[in-house]
Every structure is written in structure tokens, then in C-alpha cells.
Amino acid sequence: MAFLNGFCLRIAVVAFAATTPLIVLGAGPEVGKQAPPLGLSTVLQAPVDASASWEALRGKVVVVDFWATWCGPCRKSIPHWNELVDAFKERPVQFIAITDENEQVVQLFLKRTPIHGWVGIEGVGQSTSDRYGIQGIPTTVVVNQTGAVVAVTHPATLQPPQIQEIIDTGKSSIPHLKEGAAINGSEDTAVERVSTTNAIFEISVRRSGPLPSGHGIDCWESSATSVDVSGQYASVRQAILTLFEGKQMLLDCRTPLPTEQYDFNVRLPPGASHADCERAVAPMLRSVFGLRVHREQAERETYVLTSVSTNAPGLTLSGPNSSTSGSGQPDGCKLGSSTISGLVPFLEGWLRKPVLDETGLTNRYDIWLKWQMSKRELLPYVIDRQILPFVEEPEAAKEAKLSEAQRRQLAAIRGKLDESDFQKFSAEDRENIKLFRAELAKPEDERWLPEPENVIAALREQLGLDLSVQRRSVQVLVVEKDEQSAKQKD
């Protein structure tokens, strides 16, 4: 599913594979302590006068589940969650499913997959999941009538008698799953064996094998303590950008690049610098691919980032409890204990232009940015998720299991549906399918991008920062055919 996989840059601490039933939970809040504030901007499916504050919820058992629409284990647990909500709808129990995603995305998901109870959307500011120490989802936190945390578990294992016990006693006998604890599903968990010893010095490249089903392309893994880096199923273009710390919008490629996928591995002795890495990989690129990489100054249209306010809700000084994590989301990003320069790569990825940081801000901040998503950005959430894997990678056997309506939508997206049948879709569906086709016609890294004005407006309102377009002299990464290499081969 190329248009959804994108680059698989491996920077996350925990990742969930759709086919892996192993669910690892974070430590969660401390059992016996008062529950931290929820900090929700919106509560869907709640009464108009309802409040998701512990003061308003006092006297009820509150079951809080941290989840996301993109999380496979979360989606699998929804039917059981709904059964629990229905079983206690006449009892003093409140169920709240919390996500940090865009409200528009969640609303679209709920139309197809109802979630009973309240659905909370995290607000801009300190993350609720960070307050609760959530490191893996789904994770369920149960709070008693006095606001104290009495259990941290997985929603699939929570049973009615356990909730009834808390109603009756205010206490829970549910074992607390500590950080790193895991729940195994019924399917086998596949693992890849790796060598137990690493090379001291290695520069290698080999053709990648067949791409396993569900595996991302351009999967890169780097070290926080060295310049070592490795890539799987990687393009030569992304290898150059990664190994030379280049930016896509500042890449001047003056020769065609190979289209095959390769596995790269770079290991250098302790203490090696990034300049050492570039000097080590340059001969490999010349000898294997006949490419020469160097830098030049050139004038380019750039965004200049400046500070216009120091009292913004999404930009707060980091404290001793701030996490050091960072992640991009479909409608923004959350960064913990980051400098403003840590925000720049995200902005460049969304806006496809270089961004120069001229804010003058040098502190570390907890940053949370969310913008209003455009219709174009929402398209992958509008189309039935079950057909998305087959849009660009047909699989006849699996497609045969789709419903007739799903197969019609898939044929329409592929442009293989008769016009008379296409007209049977609603006007809104026809428009969405046409827009979806238009996005698929673009290069992969230019699909589903946000509207620049939405990003800029959110920056100003939530972070007190501004972006302006200016022409500046910047350093570009030039890739050329290495003539000397070519002559030697001739």
C-alpha cells in the first residue's frame, strides 16, 4: 500500500504491526494515586452540560481507554468495549475513550465504527497520555468514585465482574501490568534473528529481497549515540538524503537514479563524526552507482520562522516531567523537551519548502500543534479502510472477500467503473473519489499534504510563531553522474 506506507523512518519507541498480536503496555499512572487531569478539548457523544473533570465525575467509577483510529489492537477491542458500556449504562460508571487525533478524523471513523460511551479529544497543551504515562495503546485506566487510580490494564481483558468489584468496594484486584508487560494473542508472533555481534567498521549495500506483505519501504534506523545507520528496502534517493543529512526540497538531482530497492548498512568506529560518515559512503556511491554527491550554495524560496508571541497554549517550557518523545500526526505533531529546531523538519515535510529558524528561542519546550484538516487530507479516512490496501496493489483473492459495495468503490477509484454505475454514488462520494484519484496521480511524497495557510494559522494561534516566504541563499545537495567512474567502466 505505497500511498499509505510512505517512508518507514524508524524513530518511534513502540510500533504496532497489524498482524502481530503482541501488545506491550506502558507503565501507566501509579495505582493508588489521584488520577491526573484529563485535559480534553472536546467530548463527543456526551450530554450538552456534561463535563469531563474529576470534580464533575466524582461518585462514579470512570473507565478511561487510550486509543487511536490507526491502531489495529485498538480497533479489535472496540466490540468488547461496547459490550462493557452497554452492560453498565444504568450504573454509576462512565466510559471515556481518549485519542489525541484530529476531531474530523475521529468523527469519520465513528460513522463506520461506533464506539459507545464518551469519546474524548485531547486539547492543545500538555498531553493527557503523557500525564498518564501511556507508552502503548490500547491501555485502559480505571478510576474509582473518589478519583483514585485503581487499575491499569488492557481493554480486551477487562470484565464486568471486575468493574462491579470497584463499584462495590472502590478497590480492584486486577493485577497491575507494569511497563513492558505483554498480552499475547492467539496468533504466532514472527521475529527476525539478528547477529549478536556488530561489525566495528562496515559500509555495505545489497539488493533487497522480496518485500514482505505489510512491510514499509525506506525503513531507516539510526543510533542516538553514534553515526551508525541502516536502511531496508530503501531507495538510492532516500539513502543519499539520509547518509548526507539532506532535505528533499534541497536536493538537486542532475542524473537519473536507480529505481530498485537496496539494504544499506553503515557502521563506523566509536567517536566518528557525520563528516567521517560522508567520506566513508561517498566511494561506495561512486563505485556501486556511479554517483558523485557534493554541496553548492543556491538561492531558493524558503519559509522564515519567527516568534510573535511568548504566551501560546501549545508552546510551554519543558519541566522535569516532560517526555523526550516526538511524533508527527496527520494534523500536526507532539514534541517533548524539544528546541524550536526540532519542529523545523516537520514543517519542511508538510510545506515542502526549506524552513529557517529565526525565532531566537533557545529553551526546550513541550510543543503541540494541530491544524484544521482540509478535505484533501481527510480523503484516506473517507474511503473505506478495508479497500485501501488494494488501491495500488491488487490482490484478487483478498478482494474477492470484499462486499459488493466495497468492490464498486475500489473499481471507481481505479477508474474501471462504467460511468452509469459511477453516477449511482452520491454527489459527495463522487467528488471524494475524483479527489482521491487526483492525489494518487501525484508523486507519493506530495499526496495528502496540508494547506499551508492552515499550518501557518495554527502556528500563530497555538505556538505564537509565524512563517513568511522569502528568497534566501541556502546549501543544496547536488547529485551528478561521476564521469571518472563512467570512463573506468567504459
VOTITI-822322 format. One line per 4 residues: number of its first residue (from 1); for each residue y negated, x, z of C-alpha. Coordinates in nm, 4 decimals, padded with zeros to 6 digits, always signed. Each point is the difference from the previous one (the first is absolute). Example, Ala and Ser with C-alpha at 12.3 -4.5 7.8 and 13.67 -1.06 7.14 Angstrom:
<rs>
1	+00.4500/+01.2300/+00.7800 | -00.3440/+00.1370/-00.0660
</rs>
This chain:
<rs>
1	+00.0000/+00.0000/+00.0000 | -00.2503/+00.2532/-00.1223 | -00.3121/-00.2111/+00.0424 | +00.0691/-00.0492/+00.3707
5	+00.1572/+00.3346/+00.0899 | -00.2931/+00.2130/-00.1045 | -00.0092/+00.3369/+00.1688 | +00.2387/+00.0459/+00.2904
9	-00.2099/+00.2498/+00.1983 | +00.2029/+00.0463/+00.3148 | -00.2590/+00.0092/+00.2778 | +00.1153/-00.2903/+00.2161
13	+00.1864/+00.0594/+00.3246 | +00.2256/-00.3039/-00.0440 | +00.1028/-00.1637/-00.3272 | +00.2275/-00.2954/-00.0612
17	+00.2329/-00.0208/-00.3005 | +00.0841/-00.3494/-00.1154 | +00.3731/+00.0790/-00.0127 | +00.0206/+00.1779/+00.3354
21	+00.0837/-00.2186/+00.3006 | -00.0971/+00.2633/+00.2540 | -00.3115/-00.1144/+00.1892 | -00.1747/+00.2527/+00.2225
25	-00.2360/-00.1337/+00.2637 | -00.3019/+00.1722/+00.1466 | -00.0492/+00.0335/+00.3730 | -00.2128/-00.3144/+00.0229
29	-00.2114/-00.0914/+00.3027 | +00.1190/+00.0849/+00.3502 | +00.2102/-00.2746/+00.1526 | -00.1509/-00.1290/+00.3246
33	-00.3592/+00.0784/-00.1002 | -00.2611/-00.2540/-00.1080 | +00.0047/-00.0609/-00.3749 | -00.2850/+00.1686/-00.1912
37	-00.2556/-00.2253/-00.1769 | +00.1177/-00.1521/-00.3281 | -00.3220/+00.0565/-00.1983 | +00.0613/-00.2484/-00.2836
41	-00.2641/-00.0941/-00.2559 | +00.1838/-00.3120/-00.1177 | +00.2845/-00.2127/+00.1322 | +00.1639/-00.2088/-00.2708
45	+00.1875/-00.3237/+00.0724 | -00.1609/-00.0355/+00.3439 | -00.1994/-00.3015/+00.1271 | -00.3714/+00.0165/-00.0770
49	-00.0957/+00.0581/+00.3639 | +00.2833/+00.2468/+00.0728 | -00.0694/+00.3517/+00.1258 | +00.2342/+00.2983/-00.0194
53	-00.1321/+00.1575/+00.3215 | +00.2118/+00.0660/+00.3070 | -00.2352/-00.2119/+00.2080 | +00.0581/-00.3009/-00.2260
57	+00.3752/+00.0639/-00.0203 | +00.0526/+00.0423/+00.3744 | +00.2782/-00.2239/+00.1276 | +00.2042/+00.0345/-00.3184
61	+00.2718/+00.2414/-00.1037 | -00.1349/+00.1736/-00.3121 | +00.2320/+00.1504/-00.2608 | -00.1890/+00.2433/-00.2242
65	+00.1634/+00.1396/-00.3123 | -00.1493/+00.2892/-00.1988 | +00.0961/-00.0383/-00.3680 | -00.1212/+00.0374/-00.3610
69	+00.0636/-00.1784/-00.3274 | +00.1216/+00.3237/-00.1632 | +00.2554/+00.0741/+00.2748 | +00.3562/-00.0942/-00.1019
73	+00.1434/-00.0205/+00.3567 | -00.2992/-00.2163/+00.0970 | +00.0701/-00.2487/-00.2779 | +00.3690/-00.0156/+00.0926
77	-00.0865/-00.0894/+00.3598 | -00.2306/-00.2926/-00.0930 | +00.2692/-00.2746/-00.0054 | +00.1148/+00.0955/+00.3519
81	-00.3632/+00.0179/+00.1156 | -00.0612/-00.3499/-00.1356 | +00.3071/-00.1309/+00.1836 | -00.1345/+00.1403/+00.3268
85	-00.3431/-00.1539/-00.0556 | +00.1525/-00.3391/-00.0772 | +00.2305/+00.0169/+00.3033 | -00.2950/+00.0504/+00.2400
89	-00.2712/-00.2091/-00.1672 | -00.0074/-00.2400/+00.2951 | +00.0094/+00.2756/+00.2630 | -00.2760/+00.2262/+00.1462
93	+00.0657/+00.2753/-00.2543 | -00.2368/+00.1313/-00.2690 | +00.1316/+00.1990/-00.2957 | -00.2447/+00.2286/-00.1839
97	+00.0972/+00.2100/-00.3047 | -00.2591/+00.2783/-00.0445 | -00.0702/+00.2037/-00.3141 | -00.2842/+00.2346/-00.0972
101	+00.0124/-00.1112/-00.3641 | -00.2621/-00.1788/-00.2049 | -00.0273/-00.3700/+00.0838 | +00.0171/-00.0918/-00.3692
105	+00.3316/+00.1864/-00.0372 | +00.1410/-00.1687/+00.3107 | -00.1095/-00.3477/-00.1149 | +00.1740/+00.0495/-00.3354
109	+00.3157/+00.1206/+00.1781 | +00.0043/-00.2989/+00.2350 | -00.0062/-00.2419/-00.2947 | +00.3363/+00.1393/-00.1141
113	+00.1463/+00.1005/+00.3365 | -00.1219/-00.2155/+00.2899 | -00.0236/+00.1624/+00.3420 | -00.0087/-00.2447/+00.2907
117	-00.2407/+00.0412/+00.2897 | -00.3299/+00.1831/-00.0179 | -00.0588/+00.2832/-00.2459 | -00.2602/+00.2513/+00.1179
121	-00.2067/+00.2311/-00.2236 | -00.1224/+00.3170/+00.1680 | -00.3767/+00.0435/+00.0056 | -00.2055/+00.3033/-00.0973
125	-00.0228/+00.2426/+00.2908 | +00.2689/+00.1442/+00.2223 | +00.3414/-00.0889/-00.1383 | +00.2032/-00.2473/+00.2051
129	+00.3234/+00.1721/-00.1040 | -00.1465/+00.3311/+00.1226 | -00.0971/-00.1602/+00.3312 | +00.3600/-00.1151/+00.0366
133	+00.1494/+00.3324/-00.1093 | +00.1889/-00.1582/-00.2904 | +00.1586/+00.2647/-00.2207 | +00.2540/-00.2100/-00.1892
137	+00.0119/-00.3599/-00.1183 | +00.1156/-00.2605/+00.0646 | -00.0486/+00.0462/+00.3740 | -00.0259/-00.2922/+00.2415
141	-00.1900/+00.0155/+00.3295 | +00.0540/-00.2773/+00.2573 | -00.2733/-00.0687/+00.2562 | +00.0502/-00.2221/+00.3054
145	-00.2215/-00.2734/+00.1435 | -00.2209/+00.2489/+00.1888 | -00.0664/+00.2228/-00.3033 | +00.2497/+00.2761/+00.0854
149	+00.2300/+00.1555/-00.2594 | +00.3601/-00.0799/+00.0950 | +00.1948/+00.0994/-00.3132 | -00.0226/+00.2022/-00.3207
153	+00.2727/-00.0705/-00.2528 | +00.0847/-00.0894/-00.3593 | -00.0565/-00.3628/-00.1076 | +00.3516/-00.0272/-00.1455
157	+00.1550/+00.0646/+00.3446 | -00.2238/-00.2314/+00.2027 | +00.1933/-00.3106/+00.1094 | -00.1050/-00.3358/+00.1551
161	+00.1682/+00.0679/+00.3395 | -00.2065/+00.3185/+00.0327 | -00.3227/-00.1921/-00.0573 | +00.1101/-00.2709/+00.2412
165	+00.0647/+00.2676/+00.2635 | -00.3648/+00.1113/-00.0262 | -00.1232/-00.3613/+00.0226 | +00.2042/-00.0504/+00.3164
169	-00.0571/+00.3334/+00.1779 | -00.2884/+00.1827/-00.1708 | +00.2407/+00.2927/-00.0409 | +00.2372/+00.1204/-00.2705
173	+00.3385/+00.1718/-00.0024 | -00.0417/+00.1068/-00.3647 | +00.0674/+00.3777/-00.0190 | -00.3141/+00.1886/-00.0953
177	+00.0519/+00.1829/-00.3284 | -00.1695/+00.3346/+00.0393 | -00.1609/+00.2040/-00.2739 | +00.2507/+00.1003/-00.2655
181	+00.2536/-00.2660/+00.0997 | +00.1707/-00.1616/-00.2970 | +00.1752/-00.3202/-00.0938 | +00.2685/+00.0352/-00.2683
185	+00.0667/-00.2771/-00.2473 | +00.3339/-00.0813/-00.1552 | -00.0506/+00.2176/-00.3109 | +00.0649/+00.3738/-00.0094
189	-00.3000/+00.2316/+00.0266 | -00.0081/+00.2599/-00.2771 | -00.1244/+00.3500/+00.0789 | -00.0446/+00.3184/-00.2019
193	+00.1257/+00.3253/+00.1440 | -00.2371/+00.2964/-00.0145 | +00.0489/+00.3656/+00.0670 | -00.0307/+00.0966/+00.3646
197	-00.1848/+00.3197/-00.0887 | -00.3132/+00.0307/-00.2101 | -00.0865/+00.2760/-00.2411 | -00.2691/+00.2429/+00.1167
201	-00.1451/+00.0223/-00.3516 | +00.0792/-00.2389/-00.2841 | -00.1748/-00.1243/-00.3139 | +00.2364/-00.2264/-00.1887
205	-00.0085/-00.2790/-00.2566 | +00.2920/-00.1938/-00.1477 | +00.0438/-00.3138/-00.2068 | +00.0447/-00.3042/+00.2232
209	+00.3265/-00.1912/-00.0095 | +00.0250/-00.3744/-00.0719 | -00.2519/-00.2004/+00.2037 | +00.1840/-00.1975/+00.2708
213	-00.0699/-00.3713/+00.0172 | -00.2999/-00.0673/+00.2239 | -00.1069/+00.3662/+00.0146 | -00.3673/+00.0764/-00.0619
217	-00.1341/+00.2480/-00.2517 | -00.2269/+00.2960/+00.0823 | +00.1302/+00.0250/+00.3566 | -00.1725/+00.2968/+00.1642
221	+00.0510/+00.1385/+00.3474 | -00.2193/+00.2657/+00.1615 | -00.0133/+00.1844/+00.3310 | -00.2744/-00.0377/+00.2583
225	+00.0446/+00.3620/+00.1132 | +00.0453/+00.1844/-00.3311 | -00.0700/-00.0209/-00.3732 | +00.3642/-00.0866/-00.0737
229	+00.0366/-00.3003/-00.2310 | +00.2768/-00.1723/-00.1929 | +00.0109/-00.2792/-00.2558 | +00.2774/-00.2243/-00.1280
233	+00.0053/-00.1910/-00.3284 | -00.3432/+00.1473/-00.0589 | -00.2152/+00.0209/-00.3103 | -00.1493/+00.3314/-00.1073
237	-00.3456/-00.1601/+00.0201 | +00.0464/-00.0944/+00.3660 | +00.1564/+00.3399/+00.0729 | -00.3150/+00.1712/-00.1267
241	-00.2232/-00.2309/+00.2046 | +00.2103/+00.0540/+00.3131 | +00.0572/+00.3743/-00.0265 | -00.3641/+00.0716/-00.0882
245	-00.1491/-00.2659/+00.2311 | -00.1644/-00.1624/-00.2997 | -00.1362/-00.3513/-00.0501 | +00.1039/-00.2279/-00.2844
249	-00.3590/-00.0807/-00.0954 | -00.0849/+00.3736/-00.0114 | +00.2998/+00.1028/-00.2126 | -00.0915/+00.1220/-00.3484
253	+00.3300/+00.0102/-00.1859 | -00.0436/+00.1651/-00.3398 | +00.3646/+00.0013/-00.1084 | +00.2861/-00.2519/+00.0104
257	+00.2158/+00.0158/+00.3118 | +00.3776/-00.0516/+00.0240 | +00.1026/-00.3585/+00.0681 | +00.3291/+00.0763/+00.1792
261	+00.0416/-00.0066/+00.3786 | +00.0680/+00.3159/+00.2012 | +00.0817/+00.1097/+00.3548 | -00.2402/+00.2662/+00.1321
265	+00.0398/+00.2136/+00.3115 | -00.2517/+00.2521/+00.1353 | +00.0687/+00.1965/+00.3190 | -00.2160/+00.2977/+00.0963
269	+00.0169/+00.2402/+00.2968 | -00.1787/-00.1032/+00.3225 | -00.3759/+00.0495/-00.0146 | -00.0269/-00.0493/-00.3763
273	-00.3221/-00.1675/-00.1162 | -00.0516/-00.2607/-00.2665 | -00.1410/+00.2719/-00.2251 | +00.3339/+00.1819/+00.0436
277	+00.1760/-00.3193/-00.1044 | -00.2072/-00.0291/-00.3186 | +00.0642/+00.3638/-00.0883 | +00.3730/-00.0512/+00.0553
281	+00.0394/-00.3174/-00.2091 | -00.2272/+00.1008/-00.2913 | +00.2658/+00.2322/-00.1578 | +00.2588/-00.2772/+00.0305
285	-00.2230/-00.2438/-00.1909 | -00.0603/+00.2626/-00.2691 | +00.3638/+00.1032/-00.0443 | +00.1636/-00.3449/+00.0304
289	-00.2602/-00.2290/-00.1579 | -00.2316/+00.2385/-00.1881 | -00.3050/-00.1203/+00.1946 | -00.3049/+00.1824/+00.1362
293	-00.1936/-00.1592/+00.2865 | -00.3504/+00.1100/+00.1021 | -00.3282/-00.1438/+00.1345 | -00.3404/-00.0519/-00.1646
297	-00.3339/-00.1509/+00.1048 | -00.0990/-00.3131/-00.1893 | -00.2446/-00.2881/+00.0399 | +00.1637/-00.3300/+00.0907
301	-00.1010/-00.3476/+00.1169 | +00.0779/-00.0133/+00.3716 | -00.0431/-00.2241/+00.3031 | -00.2112/+00.1458/+00.2796
305	+00.0883/-00.1231/+00.3497 | -00.2860/-00.0271/+00.2530 | -00.0461/-00.1491/+00.3465 | -00.2341/-00.2987/+00.0429
309	+00.1038/-00.1300/+00.3439 | +00.1525/+00.1458/+00.3171 | +00.1041/-00.3320/+00.1534 | +00.2726/-00.1324/-00.2272
313	+00.3074/-00.1968/+00.1202 | +00.2558/+00.1886/-00.2086 | -00.1185/+00.3514/+00.0876 | +00.0478/+00.0909/+00.3655
317	+00.0126/+00.3362/+00.1699 | +00.3587/+00.1050/+00.0674 | +00.1132/+00.0036/+00.3608 | +00.2868/+00.1673/+00.1864
321	+00.2326/-00.2887/-00.0932 | -00.0846/+00.0001/-00.3696 | +00.2972/+00.0481/-00.2298 | -00.0079/+00.2672/-00.2700
325	+00.1648/-00.2177/-00.2632 | -00.1501/-00.1065/-00.3285 | +00.1075/-00.2470/-00.2635 | -00.1333/-00.1775/-00.3033
329	+00.0408/-00.3764/-00.0379 | -00.0425/-00.2344/-00.2969 | -00.3468/-00.0918/+00.1253 | -00.1176/+00.3136/+00.1803
333	+00.1263/+00.2576/+00.2478 | +00.0475/+00.0811/+00.3661 | -00.0598/+00.3574/+00.1161 | +00.0313/+00.1315/+00.3523
337	-00.1925/+00.2980/+00.1363 | -00.1272/+00.0898/-00.3465 | -00.3118/+00.1677/-00.1317 | -00.1946/-00.1752/-00.2748
341	+00.1546/+00.2475/-00.2442 | +00.3359/-00.1639/+00.0756 | -00.1350/-00.3220/-00.1504 | -00.1086/+00.1680/-00.3245
345	+00.3470/+00.0220/-00.1689 | +00.0506/-00.3720/+00.0548 | -00.3391/-00.0810/-00.1548 | +00.0738/+00.2230/-00.2989
349	+00.3348/-00.1699/-00.0534 | -00.1534/-00.3483/+00.0066 | -00.3141/+00.0781/-00.2015 | +00.1418/+00.2603/-00.2433
353	-00.3031/+00.2237/+00.0319 | -00.0689/+00.3135/+00.2079 | -00.1609/-00.0730/+00.3382 | -00.2302/+00.2517/+00.1698
357	-00.0429/-00.0344/+00.3760 | -00.3701/+00.0418/+00.0883 | +00.0055/-00.2130/+00.3162 | -00.0536/+00.2973/+00.2323
361	+00.2452/-00.1627/+00.2449 | +00.2259/+00.2603/+00.1639 | +00.1715/-00.1944/+00.2806 | +00.3487/-00.1467/-00.0114
365	+00.0197/-00.3749/-00.0400 | +00.2435/-00.2892/-00.0001 | -00.0675/-00.1548/-00.3394 | +00.0996/-00.3457/-00.1163
369	-00.1188/-00.1242/-00.3370 | +00.0931/-00.3347/-00.1604 | -00.1619/-00.1609/-00.3022 | +00.0256/-00.3364/-00.1732
373	+00.2803/+00.0309/-00.2552 | -00.0713/-00.1042/-00.3584 | +00.2220/-00.2275/-00.2077 | +00.1265/+00.3083/-00.1838
377	+00.1105/+00.1692/+00.3238 | +00.1788/-00.3139/+00.1150 | +00.2103/-00.0376/-00.3163 | +00.3103/+00.1832/+00.1372
381	-00.0019/-00.2481/+00.2892 | -00.0482/-00.3081/-00.2196 | +00.3006/+00.0722/-00.2225 | +00.3403/-00.0889/+00.1492
385	+00.1136/+00.3156/+00.1816 | +00.3615/-00.0468/-00.1037 | -00.0824/+00.0571/-00.3666 | -00.2319/+00.2981/+00.0490
389	+00.2784/+00.2644/-00.0061 | +00.1030/-00.1139/-00.3498 | -00.3405/-00.0234/-00.1689 | +00.0203/+00.3514/-00.1450
393	+00.3609/+00.0904/+00.0839 | +00.2303/-00.2763/-00.1279 | +00.3385/-00.0479/+00.1704 | +00.1904/-00.2769/-00.1775
397	+00.2622/-00.0493/+00.2720 | -00.2560/-00.0423/+00.2780 | -00.2391/-00.2046/-00.2117 | +00.2822/-00.2470/-00.0670
401	-00.0046/-00.0867/+00.3716 | -00.3667/-00.1055/-00.0122 | -00.0910/-00.3671/-00.0126 | -00.0988/-00.1589/-00.3313
405	-00.3651/-00.0128/+00.1128 | +00.0077/+00.3702/+00.0900 | +00.1532/+00.0960/-00.3353 | -00.2703/-00.2025/-00.1796
409	-00.2738/+00.1815/+00.1909 | +00.1611/+00.3363/-00.0746 | +00.0242/-00.0832/-00.3708 | -00.3648/-00.1111/+00.0009
413	-00.1137/+00.3279/+00.1559 | +00.1995/+00.1940/-00.2590 | -00.1618/-00.2082/-00.2763 | +00.3376/-00.1380/-00.1114
417	-00.0583/-00.3675/+00.0743 | -00.0841/-00.2505/-00.2720 | -00.3621/-00.1152/+00.0094 | +00.1077/-00.3610/+00.0522
421	+00.2016/+00.1020/+00.3077 | -00.2820/+00.2245/+00.1210 | -00.2376/-00.2964/-00.0048 | +00.2260/-00.1784/+00.2494
425	-00.1260/+00.2348/+00.2716 | -00.3066/-00.1139/+00.1912 | -00.3375/+00.1305/-00.1184 | -00.0169/+00.2263/+00.3068
429	+00.3478/+00.1419/-00.0627 | -00.0799/+00.0642/-00.3673 | -00.3156/+00.1870/+00.0965 | +00.1859/+00.2085/+00.2580
433	+00.2752/+00.0895/-00.2468 | -00.2548/+00.1070/-00.2624 | -00.1860/+00.2124/+00.2545 | +00.3312/+00.1494/+00.1146
437	+00.0858/+00.0973/-00.3586 | -00.3419/+00.1615/-00.0396 | +00.0555/+00.2126/+00.3113 | +00.3452/+00.1080/-00.1196
441	-00.1570/+00.1209/-00.3255 | -00.2079/+00.2538/+00.1965 | +00.1199/+00.3450/+00.1124 | +00.1902/-00.0305/+00.3299
445	-00.2711/+00.1694/+00.2078 | -00.2646/-00.2438/-00.1272 | +00.1775/-00.3254/+00.0930 | -00.0958/-00.2394/+00.2794
449	-00.3121/+00.2022/+00.0903 | -00.2677/-00.1589/+00.2223 | -00.3423/-00.0998/-00.1238 | -00.2372/+00.2901/+00.0857
453	-00.2683/-00.2389/+00.1265 | +00.2466/-00.1478/+00.2534 | +00.0886/+00.3455/+00.1333 | -00.3644/+00.1055/+00.0181
457	-00.1015/-00.3218/+00.1803 | +00.2798/+00.0461/+00.2571 | -00.0986/+00.3640/+00.0553 | -00.3554/-00.1004/+00.0814
461	+00.0865/-00.2992/+00.2208 | +00.2987/+00.1430/+00.1871 | -00.0570/+00.3784/+00.0062 | -00.3761/+00.0294/-00.0415
465	+00.0493/+00.2199/-00.3083 | -00.1400/-00.0257/-00.3500 | +00.1163/+00.1179/-00.3434 | -00.2330/+00.0753/-00.2893
469	+00.0841/+00.1233/-00.3495 | -00.1511/+00.3377/-00.0940 | +00.0737/+00.2761/-00.2513 | +00.0962/+00.3241/+00.1721
473	+00.1500/+00.3363/-00.0911 | +00.3573/+00.0056/+00.1291 | +00.3067/+00.2179/-00.0355 | +00.2622/-00.1303/-00.2443
477	+00.3610/+00.1098/-00.0379 | +00.0698/+00.1038/-00.3605 | +00.3516/-00.0012/-00.1472 | +00.0435/+00.1792/-00.3323
481	+00.2836/+00.1244/-00.2147 | +00.0713/+00.3619/+00.0922 | -00.0383/+00.1816/-00.3319 | +00.1633/+00.3214/+00.1228
485	+00.3074/-00.1914/+00.1105 | +00.0125/-00.1777/-00.3342 | -00.0171/+00.3287/-00.1924 | +00.2836/+00.1497/+00.2067
489	+00.2198/-00.3023/-00.0764 | -00.0822/+00.0234/-00.3706
</rs>
